[in-house]
Amino acid sequence: MNNQKDNIKDILSRVLKLSEVPDDISQNSCGKWDSIHHLQLVVELETAFDASIEPEEIAVMKSLEDIIRVINTKS
């Protein structure tokens, strides 16, 4: 489980170009997390976890916790 969280944090770090990703990161707390980066994030997550993320799920992925919850439904 923690490995999954670390993988997601690595993806967030890469996509948002952040040196550190706090556990409580969200779209509201991170100015770099805009709509373009959100789409890039979804593509990276789909590739990394070999999953297809539905539009409804994309819309609710507004924090690290939300992303983990969505990815957990895929495995």
C-alpha positions, 0 to 999 in steps of 0.5 A: 500500500505504501509503495503505491502511495510512493509511486503516486507521489513520484508521479505527482512530483514529476508532473507538477515539477515539485521537489517534495509532495506533502501527504495533504497535497490537493488542487486547492493547496498546489498552484501548479495543479491546473487542468492541463497538469491534471490531464497529464497526471491522469495519463501518467497514472493510467500508464503506471497502474495499467488502468483506465480512469473514467471521466467521473473518477477524473473529476473527483481526483482532487487530492493525493487521498482521492487519487489513492482511493480511485487507484485502489478501485482499479486493482 
